[in-house]
């Protein structure tokens, strides 16, 4: 039987990486001139794209690693370093260029549709979210594990959709200071997740480390 507490922890970790609240200011800026109907459609398309990207990462991540002969421990360390950098930037409430650069935001402001690029990719389901999904997906190989992971991804996509729909209310209620506080808390969680990824990856690459720390 699966340990459902683990999947709750996976949900908390992945939602910290996706960080839909952190994307609210960008969503509002890019859709400021759009009608309410367009904003709702953008939110739905964005959430659907996040689900598709993470679901593809879950199902195709391991075969892609095998194709390039990349061992999971090495990918854990690389993904952990990337997530750690993201977490550190979130702790300082500064924009993460790994997710979305100022140049991309300036270009996207001229696009008619911003739901998929840059909102879904790379702002929400960027390299950090993709690598986290691949690592979590590798934790089991049963159909039930993949079903539960798919449910986690679906729930996060729904949260993204709801956050986009009520973005003005959230921004008005919390303000920039409140959003920064949430971002810093999620950044701390990301840093902890990154340390776990790196520690497990290094222990697998260098078994002597696991013996020393045991």
C-alpha angles and dihedrals in degrees: 000000000000120000102241091194088067091056091049087054090047089052092051091048095048094045088053090055095046091044100187092184090059090056094055097089091050092046091051092047094049094045099039093112095043128100122250091256091052091049091052091048091048090051092051095046091046093051091046091051091050089053093049095048094049093042091052089048090052095050101034102030098088095045089050091052090049091049091056092040092240114157116224094237090057090048090049091056094045093046091045092054091049092048091046091055090049091049093050091052090049090051087059092041091234125142114269111230090196087068103036132350125211089245091057092048092051091050094045092054087069094051122099093220122036099166098101100026121059102356101052094025121062102348099061108011097032132140093295095053092044094050091045091052092049093050093046091045090055091060091085140015104200124109089242091057092052090045092053092045089052089052089052091051091047092051091051091049090052090051089051090051093049092045090054093047094053096033096122092050093047092047092047094047099043101029123201091296092055092048090050091052091052090046091053092049091051089046090057090051090049091052090052091048090049092052089052091050093048094044094050092044094050092045090055094045093045109028090185088071091059090052092049094049095042 
